[in-house]
């Protein structure tokens, strides 16, 4: 693995850093307080070429490799996890999945609209009784002539309230367990598609849109199938492979942001007549954080690099997601402590990093699920 970034990768990294600092950072605290993100910001992400970054040019994308996409998520994650999360669901879970599984007419119909931000995408997998055990979903898709009729409900759907296109998973034959699951591409104005905001106030990612979605006799044509009938669980798992790399890169950004904030604070905050960075306990914290973040960076870039070699990197992606999120949880925990009373209020962004990072440890497969994926890859199935 060549650790030197190419010129094209460096350019995307700098562009993403500039966008994050100039366009996102000034809004981050207010978005968090208001619990929403302006749609114009998502449009800006599209206009700068980020939303379609990894799509081929023929579908309106930028032809980025996986390392470039990871760099973009890292930079956005450094500033705001809500914005990074919105993009990861749209670009990695939905667009990259359509690119992988869609037929030519689906790719032509949706990908350039998704790249231009004319359509926002969401991924409808999680249900009240099917979170970690995704295969146990209760949403059904009954065959009716040339159509499917979908009934059920989904929760915690990021972008669900603002999306124009939903990737929906439903079981057409529950007796076949995961082999009965189908994936569908469904415009959200389809009759029977109902959505509302998730109840309660989230711990973090407060500017992201999280929806509860109900399918009430929602009729979709056979042509809406993404992948073949019964292939939906594989579609979902591969979508998560794309998404988890994005979450890992975003977590790396959160960890780096915590370290940056702590280094700055340790240099400027004075107690006992000197800067607090002179105290060994503070130095030890900073050193552990830096080692953690360097290790996370290597794992994230390795998973992205393997993907660029065309190798299935499920295990390496889960290792990256597990380690990068846990490292960032540790970093945020220490960052709040190191900032003392200031870390306990939203006067400093470490308070938001501390709340946001718990989400990354949970969504797109909890840390427990990543351990299961890694262990199965090690042991095989009996
Ligand atoms: N790519 C392709 N196929 C895969 C795969 C992958 N990464 N992982 C598994 N499969 C295939 C297997 O090969 C197997 O195929 P066969 O039937 O042909 O043998 C099939 O899928 C079933 O695999 P498992 O037996 O391993 O399935 P399982 O039921 O034991 O589940 C699991 C495994 C890893 C626990 C899975 O359920 C999982 O990842 N759970 C977590 C779900 C999750 O991350 N949810 C978050 C959703 S995020 C969301 O909703 C979006 C949002 O807005 C944030």
Boltz pocket constraint, residues with backbone or C-beta under 6 A from the ligand:
constraints:
  - pocket:
      binder: B
      contacts: [[A, 89], [A, 123], [A, 124], [A, 125], [A, 126], [A, 131], [A, 132], [A, 133], [A, 134], [A, 135], [A, 155], [A, 156], [A, 157], [A, 158], [A, 159], [A, 178], [A, 233], [A, 234], [A, 235], [A, 237], [A, 238], [A, 240], [A, 241], [A, 314], [A, 362], [A, 363], [A, 364], [A, 365], [A, 366], [A, 369], [A, 372], [A, 373]]
      max_distance: 6.0
